[in-house]
Amino acid sequence: MPTPPMPPPPTPRKEFPAFPFAPYPIQSEFMSFLYAALSSGPGTLALLESPTVAPRPPRRPTAPAHPGGVAGPGEDEDEPDWMRDFTPLPPEKEVAKKKKKKKKTKPPAMGKTAVSGKPDGFGEQGAGDDDAEFLLEEFESEGEDGAMRGVGKRAHCGSSSSSEGESDEEEEEVTPKVYFTSRTHSQLSQFVGELKRTEFVGRIRTVALGSRKNLCVNKDVLKLGSANRINERCLELQKNKKSSKTKGTQCKELLWVPNFKNRSLQKEFRSEVSDQGALDIEDLAHIGKKIGTCPYYGSRDMVRSADLVVLPYQSLLLKSARESLGLNLKNSVVIIDETHNLADSLTSMYNSKITSSQLKAVLSHLDAYLNRFHNVLGAGNRRYIQTLTVLTRSFLRVLTNNQDGASTMSSMTINQFLFSLDIDNINIMKLCQYVKESNIIHKVSGYANRTTSIQAGVNQFDLQQEHDEGSSISCFQALIDFLCSLMNSNDDGRIIVAKQKLSGQPEEAYLKFVMLCAEKLFSEVTRDAYAVILAGGTLQPIEETRLRLCPSLPPADIKFFSCNHIVPPESILPIAVTRGPSGMTFDFSYNLRSSPSMSIFFPISIN
């Protein structure tokens, strides 16, 4: 049977009436190339290079939003086939999935129970009653299908089914999207500002995603400053919100997170954001503060129905972040801006490190937790906690075993590391899955914080104000990140073991995983997306970029566009000026660039 002829390529688009002003010729060329790349079929990878002085941002929001990109309401006529063929998940399946999540399963008995229904050991003693909240719910081992089964399996924070009005919330349709990502929040805000100048601002549903540090509206949490501490405090406040008292002392109302679980407020937030069109991070934070709900979780809830999602690098490129945010790249266009050194940025996101002090803290917390709850823990939980303890001791042993007293650093493959510690027989994948689903990090660290506050004789929240309350969570998270790194292929990275000196000034010993394979990480994005666009001011050398990100892709399959500066060469007169009118030599090195003499005489020379 003869092969049917290929359809003719789309006619290059030359006119872009939605552009906010008359575009420069190179801007029209840029958008025309981008439109043609998106129309060439699924699996497209295009690199678009334009000089830094060329106004790139106005071009990027308009070209994908034109018919042939992700269409907004009322743009069905010129939709490409891949959008018309897109079939969203049937609403009834989503409703069934949601109802299944809402079912509450009574945990099995764990030994004898008192009349009150508490496990044995938590009956009459008041301290036991307080500690009961840190007891892990029974967790079964994996079944025949290889999946974990937890009776009390938990989802990520914010998915509680007890929210007000949640059962009445309408399911929103999944749509193909354009994901636009850049390195900084300021660059994303600039992009949203340029989008507002186009006619698409009221025709496409846009949502901006940011970090907790940028979207949090809780003043007490923001005072912590560090992004890690803000993240940890947010999760801790959500966990502790159900209880209004700690050891008989009223918790501070201001420390509670905004009511992101109240669905009526969340619907009001989404409605106001939709009415105002494209908004940046600052706008979302302002609306959340005005309504009294959390803009961080509110914006996440809007991703499902959005046409354009604006988000920072890590939210898109990190697999764990994509899963946490619920990002589905299937049949969507991914535009990565400022992609110079993308391979290095990508691999650095997957590096992990844990220090000896963190390992000691984790080991101490695990031992204390196991001693306290050993008699009431289920067999599955007890086995996994003991496995975590064995691994932590092994990691700590390799860092403290330094016979000659010199500071040593060695590098090895993942398999060499596992065999050297004699832990190659441990199923790390199964262990990491347990940690993810059992909520053990917050249970153990919460119990550690409770114990510390009791020993200090102060309220838990007052103690947390003075110290880094999330330090125990940080230690556990560092351990889990390192464990997850060990699940990579043997050739994907290297383990660095830096041992501690025994004499002189002590140096922190650590274990570090260094990711080397950017190809594997980038393929997770290109495999699902309809098209991936890499844009930046300097993408050369292209061959090096191809070899590091997609070596299996032939050079001919990569669409590349490059343009010159807007200003013609004959209009530029470069002059090197070494001295000012006073005869003083200009020196803009780091030590002298802020000196008064440089600040005074340099502007005079320009004028």
N, C-alpha and C positions, 0 to 999 in steps of 0.2 A: 504494500500500500504506500503510495507516494506521500512524502512528508508535506503537510500543508505549508504554503508560503508564509513567511513571517510578516506580520503587519508592518506597514511603513512606519518609520520613526515619526514622532509628533513634530508638527511644525514649530520651529523655534519661536518662542514668544518674544515680541519686540516692544509691545506697549504694556505699561503698568499704570493704569489710571489711578490706582489707589495710592500711589506714591504721594507723600505730603507736599512735595514741591518738584519742580522740573529736575529730574536726576541728571547727574553728570553722565557722560557716555560710558565710563567704566562701571558706573553703578547699574546702568541698564544691561551691560554685558554680564555683570556679576549675577543679576537676577535672572537673566535669560538662561545662563548656564545652569543655575541652580534649578530652575523650573524644568529644563530639559533632563537634568540628572534625576529628578524626582519622577519624571514621566517615563523613564527608561525601563522600569520594572522593579520587582522586589530584589533585595540583596544588593542594592546600590551602595557603593562607597565612593564618596567624592571629597576631594581636598580643594578648598578654595582659599587662595592666598591673595591678600591685598595689603598694600603698605599701611603702616601704622597711621600715617597722616590722612589716609583716605577715609571718609566717613562711612565705616562699615555698618554700624548699628541700624541706620534707617533701612538698609537693604534686607537685612535678615528677617525682620518681622514681617515684611510685606511679601517677599517672594513665596515662602511656604504657605502663607495664608491665602494666596491667590488660588483660584481653581486649579487643582493639580496637587495642592498641598492638602492640609486638613481644612475642610470647608466648614464654615459656620452655618447657622440657620439660613435657609433661603438660597443656598449656593449649590443646589443639586444638579443644575443643568450640565455643568462642565466637570462633574465629578469623574475621576478616573475609575476604571473598572475595579481596582483593588479596594476602593472605598465602598463602592456599591455592593460588592460581594461580601463585605464584612458582616458577619452574623454575631450579634452580641449574645451573651449568655441569657437563655430564657429566664424571664422574671420568676417563674414558678420554681426553678431550680435554686435561685438565690434565696427565695422565701423559705424553701425547705431547708437549705443550708443554715439559714439564720435561726429557724425554729430548733434545729438540731443542737445548735450551740447554746440555746437558751435552756435546754433541759438540764435539770439538776439531778445528779446521781448521788445517792446517799453513800458515804464512804463505809467500807466494811468495818466490822468491829476489830479493834486492835487489842486483843486481850480482854481482861475484865473491864467492865464499865461500871461507874457509879450510878446512883439514881438519876443524877443530873445529865447523864449521857456522855460525860467526859471520859476519855481513855484512862486506864488505870495509872495512877500516879498524879492525876490532876483533880483529885476530888476535894478534900477539905482544905488544903493549904492555899492561902491567898496567892503566894508567889507562884504556885503551880498554875493557878487560874490565869495569871498574867502571862506565863510562859506558853500557855496552850496555843496562843495565836501564832507561835513560831514553829509549831509541829507540822511537819510535812504530811500531806495527805497520801494515802497509800498509792504506790506506783507499781504497776505490773511490769514484768519483763516483756520483751518484744514477742509478738505472736508469730504465727506461721507466715504472715505477709511481711515480716521484717519491720513492722511499724510498732512504735511504743504505744502502750495503752495505759493511760493514767486515769484513775477514777476521778481525781480532782484536777485533771489537766487544765492548765491555764493558758489563756491567750495573752497577748501583749496588753499593757495598760491602756485603758481607754475603751475596751471592748465589752465592758460589763453589760449584762442584759437586764440589769435592774434599773436602767435609766428611765427617767420620766418620759412617757409618750413614745418609747422606742418601738413598741409594737404597732403604732399607728404610722410610723415613718414610711413613706413610699420608697420603693426601690428605684434607684437611678440607673439609667441605661449606660452601659459601657460604650464609649465611642473611641475611634482611632484618634490619636493625639499627635501633636508636635511637642517634643520635649526639648526645651532650650536650656542649656547649662553653661555656666561660666565659672571662673575661679572665685570671685568675690561677690559679696552681697551688693556692693556699690555698682559693680558692672551689671548685675541683674536689675538693679533699680534704674540704671541708665537705659537698659533695654526696654523696660516697661514704660519709661518716659517717652521713648521713641515710638513705641506701639500706640500710645495715646494720641499721637499726631496723625495716625492713619484712620481711614474709615472703618477699619476692622474692629476698633475698640468696642463698638456696640454690637458687633455681629458674631464674635467668637467668645466663647466662655474661657476666661483666663484665670489661672490661679497661680500664686507665687508661694513656694515652699521655702522655709527658712529654718534656722536652728532654734532651739529653745532660748538661747542667749539673745537672739534678735527678736523673738516673738513673745517672750514671757512678759506678762503684765503684773506679776507679783513683785512688789518692790523689795520685800525681804529676801526673796530668792535672788533677785538681780544684784543685790549688794555683795553676793559671794564672788562675783567677778569672773572666776574661771568657768569656762564652758563645761568642763567635766563636773565641777561641783554643782553647777546649775542643773545639769542633767540628773545627777544623782539625787539632789534635793527634791526635784520635781517628782521623781519616782517614789521617793520616800514619803512625801506628803500625800501622794495618792494612796499609798499603802496604809498610812496611818490615819487617813481621813475618816474611816469608819468608826474610830474610837476617839471620843472627845476628851478623854482623860488619860493621863499617864501617871501612875502612882499617886492618884488622888489630886493631881494638879491640873487645872483646866488648860488645855492647849490654846495657843494663841490663834485667834481666828485669822489674823493676817497671814499666817504661815500656810494656810490651806490654799490649795490650787484653786483657780476659778472653776466654776461648775461646768466643766466640759462634758459631763455625763448628762446634763439636763438637755434633752433633745429639743425642747421648745426654744431654748436660747440658741442652740446650735442652728436650728432652722432659721431663726431670726438673723443670725450671723451670716449664713449662706445667702439669704434673701437680700440683705443689704449689700454684701459684696458683689452679688450678681447685678444688682441695680446700678452700682457705680462703675461697672466695667473693669478694665485692667487696673489693678492696684499693686503697689509695691509692698515690701515688708513693713515699712513704717505705717502705711495706710491700714494694713491688716491689724497691726498692734493697736492702733488708735480705735478702730471699730470694736475689737475685742474688749478693750478697756471700757468703752462706752456702754456696751451691752452687758458686760459682766460675765463673759465666757472666755474660754481659752482660744486665742487665735491660732496657736500652734496646732492643736488637734482639729480646730475648725477648718483650717486650710487643708489639712490632710483628708478630711472627709469629703472635700470638694473635688479631689483628683479624679474620682471615678467618672464624673459627668463633664469634665473639662475638655476643651478642644486644644488649649495651649497650656502647658505646665512649665513654669519657670523655676529652676531649682539649682542649687550649688553643685559643684563637682561631685563631692562625696555621696550626696543623696542619689545620684544616678549611677556612678561608677562602682560603688561598693555593693556587692551582691546582698549583704545583710541589710544594708539601708534600703535597697529596692524592695526586699521582702517585707521589712518593717513598715514601709510606707504603702505597700500594696501596689507598686508600680508595675504595670503590664506593658511591656514594650512591643507586644505582638501587633503587627500591622501599623506601627507608628513610625514617625520620622524623628530621628534623634539628631539634634544640632549641637555640636560641642564647640564652643567659642574659646578663643585663646588657647589653641591646642599645641603651641610650641612646648616641647619636652613632655608630651602627653604620656609617653611610655614610662618615663621616670616618675611622673606624678601618679600614674596608675599603680606601679609596683610599690611605691612608698606607702600607699593606703593600706596595703595588705601586710606590711611589716608588723611584727609584734615583739614586745619586750617585757620581761618580768625580772625584777631585781631580787636579791637575796632577802632584803627586808620585807618585801611583799610576800615572798614565799613563807617566811617565818610567821607573818601575821595570819596568812591563810591557814597554815598548819595549826596555829594556836586556836583559831576560831573553829576549825573542823573538830579538833580534839575536844574542845569545850562543849560543842554542840552534841557530839556523839556520846560523851559521858552523861550529859543531861537527859537525852532522849533515847538512849540505847534500848531501854526496856519497852518503849512504846512505839518505836519505829517499825514499820513493816519490813519484811525481809528484803524487798527490792530496794527501798531507800537506804537501808543499812549497808547493803552490799555496794551500792554506788558511792556512798560517802566514804566507805573504807577504801575503795579504789582510788578516789580522789586523794585521800590521805597518803596512800602508797606512792602515787605519782608525785605529790608535793615533796615528800621526803626524798625521793630519788633525785628530783631537780635540785633540791637544797644540798644534797650530799655531793653532787658533782661540782658545785660551786665552792664548797668549803674544803674539799679534799685537795689541798695544795701543799705538798710535802716540802718543796724547796723554798717556800716563802716568797717566791717572785711572782710578780703580776704576769699572768699568762693569758693569752687569747688564742683560741683555736677555732677552726672552721671545719664543718663536716656536713655530710648529706643527712637527710632525715633518717634514712635507714641506719646509717652508722651511729647516729645519736641514740636511736631507740635500742639498738643492739648493745651499745656500750653501757646503757643503764639497765639492761636486762628487763625492759618493759615492752618488748616487741609482741608479747602475747596478750596485751591488753587491747580491747576493742575501743579505740579512742573515738571512732565515729559514733558508736552506740552511747558512749559516755557523754559526748558533747550534746547529743540529741536529748539525753536525760536532763542535762543541765538546762537546756533551752525550754523544756516542757514542764519541769517540776517546780520551778520557782525557788530552787534551792539557794540561789545567790542571795535573794532578799530575805529568806528565812534565816539563814545562818548569820548573815551580816546584821540583820535586825536583832537577833538574839545577842550578838556580840555588843551591839550598841546599848541594848537594855542592860546587860551585865555591867558594862563600863559605867553607865549612868548611876546604877545602884551603888556600885563601889565608891563612886565619887560623891554620893549623897546629894545629887542635884537632879533636877528635872531633865529628862532626856533631851528636850528641845533646847533648854538653856545650855546644856553641855555641847550640843551641836553648834550653837552660835559661836562658841569659843574655839572649837576645833573643827577640822575638816570632817564633818559628819559622814561624808560619803567615802572616807578613806578605806573602810572595810570593803565596800562595794567595789571601789577602784582596784583593790588588791585581787579580789575574786575575778573581776572582769579581765584583768591582765593575765591571770592564769588561764581563763577560758579562751581568751584570744590566742594565747600561745598553744594551747591544746588543739584548737581548731586549725592552727597553722600546720600542725603535724599531719593533718589529713591530706595535704597537698601531695602531688606526685614527687617522687624522689628527686627528680631533676628540676623541679620548679623553683627551688630555693636552697638556701644553706642555713645551718644553725651555727651561730657564733656563741662560744662559751668563754666568758671573760671571768676568770677567777680572781679572788681577792688577795691583796698583799697581806702578809703576816707581820710585816714590820714597816715602820715609817707611817706616813699619812695614809689612813685607810681609804681605799677606793671601793665604791659600790660594785659588787659582783653582779653579773646579770647573764641571762639567757636571751638571745635575740634571734628571731627568724627574719631573714632577708629574702623577700620575693625577687626572683630574677626573671620570671617568664611573664612578660606583658601580653604575649600573644593569647594565652589561655584566658586571661581576664577580659581582654578586648573582644574575644570571640563570643563571650556571654552576652555582649550587647549587640554585636552585628548578627548573631544567629537568630535573634528574635525580632529585631527591628525590620521594618520595611526598607528603610534607607538610613544611612548614617552619614552625616555631613560634618567634616572637620574644617573649621574655619579659623584663620589667624593671620597675623601680619607676616610671620616668617615660618614657613613650613619646610624649607629646604634644609638638608638634602632629602628629597622625596624617597629615594631608594632606602635610605636608612630608616625612615619612618615606616616604610612598607615591611622591611625585614624584621623590625621589632614588634610591630602590631599585627601584621597579617602576612607572614612569609609565604603561606600557601596560595595566596592570591596572585595571579600573574599581573605584572605591571600594566599590561594592556587593559585589564579589567578595572583599574582605578582611574576614575575621572578626575582630571587635575585642571584647575583654572588659576591663572596668575595674571595680574595686571600691574601697570606702572603707577607712578604717583600722579595725582591730579595736576600738579604744577609741572609744566614742561621743563626740560633741562635748561633751555635757553633763558628761562626766567629766574634761574638760581645762580647767585654769585657767592660761592663760599670764600670766606676770608678768615685766616687764622690770626688772632690777636693775642699776643703774649704779654703786652704791657699796657698799662693805663696811661692817662694824661700825665700823671705824676711820675711816671717812670717805674712804678712799682710792678714787679713781676706777679702775674696772676698765678695763684696756687690754690686749686680747689680740691686738694686732698682732704681726707676725712678730718684731719686735725685742724685745718685752717679754713675750711669752706664757710664756717659760721663766724669767723672772726670779724670784728667791726670794720677793719680795713677793707676786706673783701666785699662786705655788704655795702660799703659807701662808694668805693671807686669803680666797682664793676658797673653799676647802673649809670654812672657818669660817663663811662666809656661808650656805652651803647647809645646814649643820647647825643 
